[in-house]
Amino acid sequence: MTGVHKKTIMKLLVEVGTRCRQMMDERMRGIRCEAVECDEIWTFVGKKEGVMKAGERKANPEFGDAYTYIALDPISKVIPAFHVGKRDSINTHHFIEDLSRRIDGATQVSTDAWGPYSPAIARYFGNRATYAQITKFYASTNPGPGRYAPPKVSGTVITEVLGIPDYSKVCTSFVERQNLTLRMKVARFHRLTLAFSRKLANLKAAVALYFWSYNFCLIHRSLRMTPAMAAGITDRIWELGELI
């Protein structure tokens, strides 16, 4: 398709993606958010966790489930922090610690009921944040034989964890919608395809490239500017050519 060898393109992807991560580390500082929503989206590296054998896990510790943690400001739509890794306490703490260093002042955090969020937010945000968990309950639907329909939300429960949160800001809908955008735009997150990542480094690079372009290059339809401009991080729209 391109006249360029596949490995050359992959090498360029990793180089650009790594630099994207470095540039966001430099620029995503001192952000003020009235509220921030956090969530995780699943994909896998090499093989799905359920079909891996014990010997494969030891030989390839990067293989299996991989989650991308995402933090999103529902007002500016900027993504100040993200993290790719296993869905466990260690990676959750890394993600929340990174997020806390990028946000100045007080904020309100909303997440799902994933357990490690509570101690991580209490440790790294302390008195700077109020925090609430929102648990959604789903009811399955029967669309008919041979057809699939996603379950519908049948109810929600909000749990106060830190401080006294503003219930009007307790929400994870915006970051969940961002999960859909990521899954649609980055083929490595497509379901039932062969577009999954063979290396964790390639997945991290692709995710970093996507979030850089989302924050700095793409005009958000409801904002009529890029999220980075709405958050006051930059005063112009970046071009992909400048980035490369």
C-alpha positions as CSV (number, residue, x, y, z in Angstrom):
1,M,0.0,0.0,0.0
2,T,2.8,2.5,0.9
3,G,5.8,1.1,-0.8
4,V,7.6,1.1,2.5
5,H,8.5,-2.0,4.5
6,K,6.1,-2.8,7.4
7,K,8.9,-2.8,10.0
8,T,10.0,0.7,8.9
9,I,6.5,2.0,9.5
10,M,6.3,0.2,12.9
11,K,9.7,1.7,13.9
12,L,8.4,5.2,13.0
13,L,5.2,4.6,15.0
14,V,7.2,3.7,18.1
15,E,9.5,6.7,17.7
16,V,6.7,9.2,17.1
17,G,4.5,7.6,19.8
18,T,7.3,7.8,22.4
19,R,7.9,11.4,21.6
20,C,4.2,12.1,21.9
21,R,4.3,10.7,25.4
22,Q,7.3,12.9,26.3
23,M,5.7,16.1,24.9
24,M,2.5,15.5,26.8
25,D,4.5,14.9,30.0
26,E,6.1,18.3,29.4
27,R,2.9,20.2,28.5
28,M,0.2,18.6,30.5
29,R,1.0,20.5,33.7
30,G,-0.9,23.0,35.9
31,I,-4.3,22.0,34.6
32,R,-7.3,23.1,36.5
33,C,-10.4,20.8,36.4
34,E,-13.6,21.3,38.3
35,A,-14.2,17.6,37.8
36,V,-12.4,14.6,36.2
37,E,-13.7,11.3,35.1
38,C,-11.6,8.1,35.1
39,D,-12.2,4.8,33.4
40,E,-10.3,1.8,31.8
41,I,-10.7,0.3,28.4
42,W,-9.7,-3.3,27.6
43,T,-7.6,-4.7,24.8
44,F,-4.8,-7.4,24.7
45,V,-1.3,-7.9,23.6
46,G,-0.2,-11.0,21.7
47,K,-3.0,-13.3,23.0
48,K,-6.2,-13.0,25.0
49,E,-5.7,-13.8,28.7
50,G,-8.1,-16.7,28.6
51,V,-6.3,-18.7,26.0
52,M,-2.8,-18.3,27.4
53,K,-1.0,-21.3,29.0
54,A,1.1,-21.1,32.1
55,G,4.4,-21.4,30.2
56,E,3.4,-18.6,27.8
57,R,2.8,-16.2,30.7
58,K,6.3,-16.8,32.1
59,A,7.9,-16.5,28.7
60,N,5.9,-13.5,27.6
61,P,4.8,-11.4,30.7
62,E,3.6,-8.6,28.4
63,F,1.1,-10.9,26.7
64,G,-2.6,-11.0,27.7
65,D,-5.0,-8.4,28.9
66,A,-3.9,-4.7,28.7
67,Y,-5.9,-1.8,30.0
68,T,-5.7,1.8,29.1
69,Y,-6.6,4.1,32.0
70,I,-8.1,7.4,30.9
71,A,-8.8,10.6,32.8
72,L,-11.0,13.2,31.1
73,D,-12.2,16.7,32.0
74,P,-15.9,16.8,31.1
75,I,-15.8,20.6,30.5
76,S,-12.7,21.1,28.3
77,K,-12.8,17.4,27.1
78,V,-9.0,17.4,27.6
79,I,-7.3,14.1,28.6
80,P,-4.6,15.2,31.1
81,A,-3.4,11.7,31.9
82,F,-3.5,8.1,30.6
83,H,-1.7,4.9,31.4
84,V,-1.3,1.5,29.7
85,G,-0.8,-1.6,31.8
86,K,-2.5,-4.4,33.6
87,R,-5.7,-3.8,35.6
88,D,-4.2,-4.1,39.0
89,S,-3.4,-2.0,42.1
90,I,0.1,-1.1,41.0
91,N,-0.9,0.3,37.6
92,T,-3.9,2.1,39.2
93,H,-1.6,3.8,41.6
94,H,0.8,4.8,38.8
95,F,-2.1,6.3,36.9
96,I,-3.6,8.3,39.8
97,E,-0.2,9.5,40.9
98,D,0.5,10.8,37.4
99,L,-2.9,12.4,37.2
100,S,-2.5,14.2,40.6
101,R,0.7,15.8,39.5
102,R,-0.9,17.3,36.4
103,I,-4.0,18.9,38.1
104,D,-3.6,22.0,40.2
105,G,-6.0,22.9,42.9
106,A,-9.2,21.1,44.0
107,T,-11.2,18.8,41.8
108,Q,-13.9,16.2,42.0
109,V,-13.1,12.7,40.8
110,S,-15.6,10.1,39.5
111,T,-14.8,6.5,38.7
112,D,-16.5,3.1,38.5
113,A,-16.3,0.7,41.5
114,W,-12.8,-0.6,40.7
115,G,-11.4,-1.2,44.3
116,P,-7.8,0.2,43.9
117,Y,-9.1,3.7,43.0
118,S,-10.1,4.6,46.6
119,P,-6.7,4.1,48.3
120,A,-4.8,5.6,45.3
121,I,-7.0,8.8,45.2
122,A,-6.8,9.2,49.0
123,R,-3.0,8.8,48.9
124,Y,-2.1,11.1,46.0
125,F,-4.9,13.7,46.1
126,G,-5.5,13.9,49.8
127,N,-7.7,16.9,50.7
128,R,-7.5,18.3,47.2
129,A,-10.2,16.1,45.9
130,T,-13.7,14.9,46.6
131,Y,-14.4,11.5,45.2
132,A,-17.5,9.4,44.4
133,Q,-17.9,6.0,42.7
134,I,-20.8,5.4,40.3
135,T,-21.9,1.8,39.9
136,K,-24.1,1.0,36.9
137,F,-26.4,-2.1,36.7
138,Y,-27.3,-3.6,33.4
139,A,-30.2,-5.6,32.1
140,S,-29.7,-7.9,29.2
141,T,-32.0,-7.8,26.2
142,N,-33.1,-10.5,23.8
143,P,-32.9,-9.2,20.2
144,G,-33.7,-12.5,18.7
145,P,-31.8,-15.6,17.6
146,G,-28.5,-15.0,16.0
147,R,-28.4,-11.3,16.9
148,Y,-26.5,-9.4,19.6
149,A,-27.5,-6.3,21.5
150,P,-25.5,-4.5,24.2
151,P,-27.1,-4.6,27.7
152,K,-29.0,-1.5,28.8
153,V,-28.4,0.4,32.0
154,S,-31.2,-0.4,34.4
155,G,-30.0,1.6,37.4
156,T,-27.1,3.4,39.0
157,V,-25.8,3.8,42.6
158,I,-23.5,6.6,43.7
159,T,-21.2,6.0,46.7
160,E,-19.5,8.9,48.4
161,V,-15.8,8.0,49.2
162,L,-13.9,11.2,50.0
163,G,-15.4,14.4,51.2
164,I,-18.9,15.6,50.1
165,P,-19.1,15.4,46.3
166,D,-21.3,17.5,44.2
167,Y,-23.8,15.0,42.8
168,S,-24.4,17.0,39.7
169,K,-20.7,16.3,38.7
170,V,-20.7,12.6,39.6
171,C,-20.5,11.0,36.1
172,T,-18.5,8.7,34.0
173,S,-20.5,9.1,30.8
174,F,-18.1,11.4,29.0
175,V,-15.1,9.2,29.6
176,E,-17.1,6.1,28.6
177,R,-18.0,7.9,25.3
178,Q,-14.3,8.6,24.9
179,N,-13.7,4.9,25.2
180,L,-16.0,4.4,22.2
181,T,-14.1,7.0,20.2
182,L,-10.8,5.3,21.0
183,R,-12.1,1.9,20.0
184,M,-13.4,3.3,16.7
185,K,-10.3,5.3,15.8
186,V,-7.5,2.9,16.9
187,A,-7.7,-0.5,15.2
188,R,-5.8,-2.2,18.0
189,F,-9.0,-1.7,20.1
190,H,-11.3,-3.2,17.5
191,R,-13.1,-6.3,18.6
192,L,-13.0,-9.6,16.6
193,T,-10.2,-8.5,14.3
194,L,-6.5,-9.3,13.8
195,A,-5.4,-5.8,14.5
196,F,-4.3,-6.4,18.0
197,S,-0.8,-5.4,19.2
198,R,2.0,-8.0,19.1
199,K,4.2,-5.9,21.5
200,L,3.3,-3.7,24.5
201,A,5.6,-1.0,23.3
202,N,3.7,-0.7,20.0
203,L,0.4,-0.5,21.9
204,K,1.8,2.3,24.2
205,A,3.1,4.2,21.2
206,A,-0.2,4.0,19.3
207,V,-2.2,5.1,22.3
208,A,0.2,8.0,22.9
209,L,-0.1,9.1,19.3
210,Y,-3.9,9.0,19.5
211,F,-4.2,11.0,22.7
212,W,-1.7,13.6,21.4
213,S,-3.7,14.1,18.2
214,Y,-6.9,14.1,20.1
215,N,-5.8,16.8,22.6
216,F,-3.8,19.0,20.2
217,C,-4.9,18.4,16.6
218,L,-8.6,17.5,16.4
219,I,-11.3,20.2,16.8
220,H,-13.9,19.0,19.2
221,R,-17.3,19.5,17.7
222,S,-19.0,20.9,20.8
223,L,-16.1,23.1,21.7
224,R,-15.1,24.4,18.2
225,M,-11.5,24.1,19.2
226,T,-9.1,21.4,20.4
227,P,-9.4,20.2,24.0
228,A,-5.8,21.5,24.7
229,M,-7.0,25.0,23.6
230,A,-10.1,24.7,25.8
231,A,-7.9,23.8,28.7
232,G,-5.5,26.7,28.1
233,I,-2.5,24.5,27.3
234,T,-2.0,25.9,23.8
235,D,-3.3,28.7,21.7
236,R,-3.3,27.0,18.3
237,I,-4.3,23.9,16.4
238,W,-1.3,21.6,15.8
239,E,-0.8,19.9,12.5
240,L,0.2,16.2,12.4
241,G,3.1,17.1,10.1
242,E,4.5,19.4,12.8
243,L,4.3,16.6,15.3
244,I,6.1,14.1,13.0
